[in-house]
């Protein structure tokens, strides 16, 4: 009697696994058939040209609906003097894809002798800029960027006095 119960417990997952595998196989085959039938209809050279022009119109529409990119120039000063070799961190959100959360991407830079940093091609929207320089108070602020190019002046403050 116990042997039959044990055999029954092990057979149920096998049956459900086989049904799941068959369902996935059926879905794959049906998708492949629909894709091949749609590609077979576009084999005519006369039909391909109008579809290409409509595809380029769709791409242009996507570009205008997607958030654009921006080029930033960050200038770091303290007491109206440029701060060189300061660490600049630029953080922004990127899409995580299908069924995923947005990710926070980060770019790291060092300022040049003029105290400036050029950041190219980051998405427009909320951007966090943090600046760390030796001997100066750490700076951090969220910015809402909506222009194609923008200059962001940052003035560092002296550190708090320690007793």
Residue frames as qw, qx, qy, qz and C-alpha x, y, z in Angstrom:
[[0.000, 0.885, 0.466, 0.000, 0.00, 0.00, 0.00],
 [0.293, -0.806, 0.105, 0.503, 2.78, 2.43, 0.83],
 [0.458, -0.105, 0.594, 0.653, 4.49, 1.65, -2.44],
 [0.236, 0.644, 0.624, 0.374, 1.46, 2.80, -4.44],
 [0.153, -0.944, -0.218, 0.192, 1.27, 6.10, -2.54],
 [0.420, -0.591, 0.343, 0.597, 4.93, 6.84, -3.16],
 [0.402, 0.168, 0.670, 0.601, 4.59, 6.02, -6.85],
 [0.105, 0.820, 0.541, 0.153, 1.52, 8.27, -7.09],
 [0.256, -0.883, -0.029, 0.392, 3.42, 11.22, -5.52],
 [0.392, -0.417, 0.501, 0.649, 6.28, 10.94, -7.99],
 [0.365, 0.367, 0.724, 0.456, 4.11, 10.52, -11.08],
 [0.091, 0.886, 0.430, -0.150, 2.04, 13.70, -10.63],
 [0.135, -0.799, 0.219, 0.543, 4.97, 16.15, -11.14],
 [0.359, -0.124, 0.737, 0.559, 6.07, 14.21, -14.20],
 [0.273, 0.615, 0.713, 0.200, 2.65, 14.54, -15.78],
 [0.019, 0.944, 0.211, -0.253, 2.41, 18.27, -15.08],
 [0.297, -0.613, 0.446, 0.580, 5.97, 18.79, -16.34],
 [0.370, 0.151, 0.779, 0.484, 5.15, 16.94, -19.55],
 [0.188, 0.807, 0.558, 0.041, 2.02, 19.06, -20.04],
 [0.139, -0.888, 0.054, 0.434, 4.01, 22.25, -19.46],
 [0.352, -0.354, 0.627, 0.598, 6.69, 21.20, -21.96],
 [0.330, 0.430, 0.765, 0.348, 4.03, 20.33, -24.57],
 [0.078, 0.910, 0.376, -0.158, 2.35, 23.71, -24.08],
 [0.210, -0.770, 0.283, 0.532, 5.61, 25.61, -24.53],
 [0.380, -0.075, 0.748, 0.538, 6.48, 23.59, -27.63],
 [0.273, 0.661, 0.680, 0.163, 3.04, 24.30, -29.13],
 [0.020, -0.936, -0.140, 0.321, 3.40, 28.05, -28.44],
 [0.310, -0.558, 0.498, 0.587, 6.85, 28.14, -30.06],
 [0.362, 0.190, 0.790, 0.458, 5.66, 26.32, -33.18],
 [0.191, 0.807, 0.558, 0.024, 2.61, 28.55, -33.58],
 [0.112, -0.886, 0.076, 0.444, 4.72, 31.73, -33.24],
 [0.355, -0.327, 0.650, 0.587, 7.21, 30.44, -35.80],
 [0.336, 0.454, 0.760, 0.320, 4.39, 29.75, -38.25],
 [0.097, 0.922, 0.344, -0.148, 2.92, 33.24, -37.88],
 [0.224, -0.757, 0.315, 0.527, 6.35, 34.88, -38.36],
 [0.374, -0.098, 0.746, 0.542, 7.13, 32.82, -41.47],
 [0.293, 0.648, 0.679, 0.183, 3.74, 33.56, -43.03],
 [0.010, 0.949, 0.136, -0.285, 4.17, 37.33, -42.48],
 [0.284, -0.596, 0.508, 0.553, 7.67, 37.25, -43.99],
 [0.437, 0.204, 0.781, 0.397, 6.47, 35.26, -47.01],
 [0.247, 0.835, 0.491, -0.027, 3.97, 38.00, -47.86],
 [0.053, -0.932, 0.126, 0.336, 6.71, 40.67, -48.07],
 [0.681, -0.140, 0.522, 0.494, 8.87, 38.87, -50.63],
 [0.465, 0.746, 0.376, 0.293, 7.59, 41.08, -53.46],
 [0.461, -0.004, -0.014, 0.888, 9.97, 43.94, -54.32],
 [0.100, -0.530, -0.312, -0.782, 7.03, 46.25, -55.01],
 [0.603, -0.689, -0.359, -0.178, 5.58, 45.62, -51.56],
 [0.721, -0.274, -0.270, 0.577, 8.91, 45.98, -49.71],
 [0.290, 0.310, 0.013, 0.906, 9.52, 49.64, -50.66],
 [0.360, -0.640, -0.177, -0.655, 6.33, 51.08, -49.12],
 [0.798, -0.526, -0.291, 0.047, 6.84, 49.05, -45.97],
 [0.650, -0.014, -0.194, 0.734, 10.39, 50.35, -45.58],
 [0.035, 0.453, 0.029, 0.890, 9.17, 53.94, -45.76],
 [0.619, -0.619, -0.226, -0.427, 6.48, 53.23, -43.16],
 [0.832, -0.308, -0.298, 0.353, 9.12, 51.58, -40.96],
 [0.432, 0.182, -0.147, 0.871, 11.30, 54.70, -41.14],
 [0.295, -0.578, -0.134, -0.749, 8.28, 56.83, -40.19],
 [0.795, -0.521, -0.300, -0.082, 7.72, 54.57, -37.18],
 [0.722, -0.089, -0.253, 0.638, 11.38, 54.97, -36.15],
 [0.129, 0.396, -0.031, 0.908, 11.09, 58.77, -36.37],
 [0.557, -0.600, -0.220, -0.531, 7.95, 58.67, -34.24],
 [0.842, -0.372, -0.318, 0.229, 9.74, 56.52, -31.66],
 [0.536, 0.141, -0.197, 0.809, 12.67, 58.91, -31.52],
 [0.128, -0.490, -0.019, -0.862, 10.42, 61.87, -30.83],
 [0.716, -0.543, -0.235, -0.370, 8.43, 60.01, -28.15],
 [0.819, -0.198, -0.341, 0.418, 11.50, 58.68, -26.33],
 [0.318, -0.918, 0.015, 0.236, 13.20, 61.02, -23.86],
 [0.572, 0.759, -0.217, 0.225, 16.13, 62.76, -25.50],
 [0.790, -0.194, -0.188, 0.550, 19.73, 62.91, -24.46],
 [0.067, -0.995, 0.019, -0.065, 21.65, 65.86, -23.16],
 [0.683, 0.293, -0.287, 0.604, 25.24, 67.04, -23.00],
 [0.472, -0.865, -0.154, 0.071, 26.29, 68.50, -19.66],
 [0.491, 0.469, -0.338, 0.652, 29.18, 70.72, -18.77],
 [0.623, -0.725, -0.279, 0.087, 29.82, 70.95, -15.05],
 [0.344, 0.620, -0.303, 0.636, 32.05, 73.73, -13.69],
 [0.707, -0.558, -0.376, 0.219, 33.30, 73.30, -10.11],
 [0.241, 0.622, -0.231, 0.708, 34.56, 76.39, -8.26],
 [0.573, -0.628, -0.430, 0.303, 35.24, 77.51, -4.71],
 [0.267, -0.743, -0.038, 0.612, 35.71, 81.19, -3.80],
 [0.506, 0.819, -0.026, -0.268, 35.49, 81.96, -7.56],
 [0.009, 0.624, -0.750, -0.219, 38.55, 79.77, -8.29],
 [0.834, 0.165, -0.415, -0.325, 38.37, 76.52, -10.29],
 [0.660, -0.437, 0.589, -0.164, 38.89, 73.27, -8.36],
 [0.567, 0.453, -0.644, -0.242, 41.00, 70.76, -10.26],
 [0.345, 0.164, -0.915, 0.126, 41.13, 67.00, -9.67],
 [0.498, -0.054, 0.501, -0.706, 37.74, 66.89, -7.92],
 [0.089, 0.133, 0.975, 0.155, 35.70, 63.70, -8.26],
 [0.488, 0.148, -0.014, -0.860, 32.36, 64.23, -10.01],
 [0.188, 0.155, 0.970, 0.001, 29.71, 61.50, -9.93],
 [0.465, 0.116, -0.202, -0.854, 26.72, 61.74, -12.27],
 [0.209, 0.143, 0.958, -0.137, 23.86, 59.33, -11.56],
 [0.500, 0.171, -0.186, -0.829, 20.74, 58.87, -13.70],
 [0.699, 0.098, 0.636, -0.313, 17.98, 56.31, -14.19],
 [0.249, 0.278, -0.747, -0.551, 18.03, 53.88, -17.10],
 [0.824, -0.034, -0.079, -0.560, 15.18, 51.58, -18.07],
 [0.465, -0.356, 0.800, -0.133, 15.41, 48.09, -16.66],
 [0.205, 0.094, -0.864, -0.451, 13.54, 46.43, -19.50],
 [0.634, -0.273, -0.487, -0.536, 10.48, 44.23, -19.47],
 [0.787, -0.514, -0.321, -0.115, 9.18, 43.47, -15.95],
 [0.679, -0.106, -0.307, 0.658, 12.20, 45.08, -14.29],
 [0.224, -0.897, -0.213, 0.317, 12.71, 48.20, -12.22],
 [0.387, 0.877, -0.152, 0.241, 14.68, 51.17, -13.50],
 [0.823, -0.180, -0.156, 0.516, 18.38, 51.04, -12.69],
 [0.148, -0.970, 0.087, 0.172, 20.52, 53.86, -11.35],
 [0.812, 0.358, -0.010, 0.460, 23.53, 54.22, -13.66],
 [0.397, -0.856, 0.077, 0.323, 26.64, 56.11, -12.59],
 [0.668, 0.598, -0.073, 0.436, 29.43, 57.92, -14.43],
 [0.603, -0.671, -0.014, 0.432, 32.65, 59.01, -12.66],
 [0.507, 0.739, 0.007, 0.443, 34.79, 61.94, -13.77],
 [0.551, -0.450, -0.135, 0.690, 37.69, 64.12, -12.58],
 [0.192, 0.960, 0.127, -0.159, 37.75, 67.86, -13.17],
 [0.711, 0.406, -0.003, 0.575, 40.51, 69.32, -15.33],
 [0.422, -0.096, -0.222, 0.874, 42.67, 72.36, -14.48],
 [0.165, -0.310, -0.201, -0.915, 39.77, 74.67, -15.40],
 [0.280, 0.058, 0.706, -0.648, 37.55, 72.87, -12.90],
 [0.666, 0.266, -0.069, -0.693, 35.21, 71.63, -15.61],
 [0.405, -0.015, 0.912, 0.058, 33.88, 68.26, -16.74],
 [0.493, 0.228, -0.391, -0.744, 32.16, 67.40, -20.02],
 [0.456, 0.100, 0.858, -0.216, 29.46, 64.71, -19.79],
 [0.349, 0.231, -0.500, -0.758, 28.02, 63.58, -23.11],
 [0.572, -0.042, -0.664, -0.479, 24.92, 61.67, -24.07],
 [0.003, -0.133, -0.875, 0.466, 22.99, 61.00, -20.89],
 [0.095, -0.576, -0.740, -0.334, 19.19, 60.80, -20.86],
 [0.153, -0.424, 0.065, -0.890, 17.18, 63.86, -19.95],
 [0.673, -0.531, -0.471, -0.209, 15.29, 63.82, -16.68],
 [0.572, -0.799, 0.149, -0.109, 16.32, 63.61, -13.04],
 [0.728, 0.398, -0.382, 0.406, 20.10, 63.55, -12.59],
 [0.646, -0.750, -0.012, 0.143, 22.09, 63.43, -9.36],
 [0.533, 0.646, -0.307, 0.452, 25.42, 65.26, -9.36],
 [0.720, -0.675, -0.013, 0.160, 27.86, 64.72, -6.49],
 [0.455, 0.731, -0.329, 0.387, 31.23, 66.43, -6.13],
 [0.796, -0.566, -0.017, 0.213, 33.98, 65.38, -3.72],
 [0.470, 0.713, -0.268, 0.446, 37.14, 67.47, -3.43],
 [0.690, -0.227, -0.435, 0.533, 39.89, 67.25, -0.84],
 [0.258, -0.121, -0.252, 0.925, 39.65, 70.13, 1.62],
 [0.325, -0.092, -0.168, -0.926, 36.08, 71.09, 0.64],
 [0.542, 0.102, 0.612, -0.567, 32.60, 70.19, 1.83],
 [0.218, 0.136, 0.906, 0.336, 30.98, 67.38, -0.24],
 [0.394, 0.272, -0.043, -0.877, 28.27, 68.56, -2.63],
 [0.107, 0.189, 0.950, 0.224, 25.24, 66.64, -3.91],
 [0.389, 0.381, 0.237, -0.805, 22.02, 67.73, -5.58],
 [0.473, 0.395, 0.772, 0.157, 19.30, 66.36, -7.89],
 [0.123, 0.386, -0.241, -0.882, 18.75, 68.30, -11.11],
 [0.616, 0.511, 0.582, -0.145, 15.87, 68.09, -13.58],
 [0.164, -0.384, 0.521, 0.745, 17.46, 68.40, -17.03],
 [0.585, 0.572, 0.552, -0.164, 15.26, 69.08, -20.07],
 [0.316, 0.853, -0.237, -0.341, 17.59, 70.87, -22.51],
 [0.901, 0.390, -0.135, 0.135, 19.94, 69.44, -25.15],
 [0.594, 0.275, -0.361, 0.665, 22.99, 71.19, -23.66],
 [0.443, -0.859, -0.160, -0.200, 23.36, 72.66, -20.22],
 [0.386, 0.439, -0.503, 0.637, 26.07, 74.31, -18.11],
 [0.674, -0.656, -0.331, -0.074, 25.83, 73.58, -14.39],
 [0.199, 0.626, -0.465, 0.594, 27.96, 75.79, -12.12],
 [0.783, -0.482, -0.386, 0.072, 28.76, 74.26, -8.72],
 [0.045, 0.735, -0.393, 0.550, 30.29, 76.33, -5.91],
 [0.723, -0.197, -0.609, 0.259, 31.87, 74.30, -3.13],
 [0.390, -0.851, 0.060, -0.347, 31.84, 75.50, 0.46],
 [0.165, 0.533, -0.737, 0.381, 34.63, 75.22, 3.00],
 [0.576, -0.220, -0.785, 0.056, 34.36, 72.29, 5.41],
 [0.526, -0.791, -0.170, -0.263, 32.78, 72.76, 8.84],
 [0.077, 0.683, -0.571, 0.448, 35.18, 73.80, 11.60],
 [0.827, -0.231, -0.507, 0.075, 36.29, 70.96, 13.88],
 [0.324, -0.828, 0.280, -0.363, 37.09, 71.75, 17.48]]
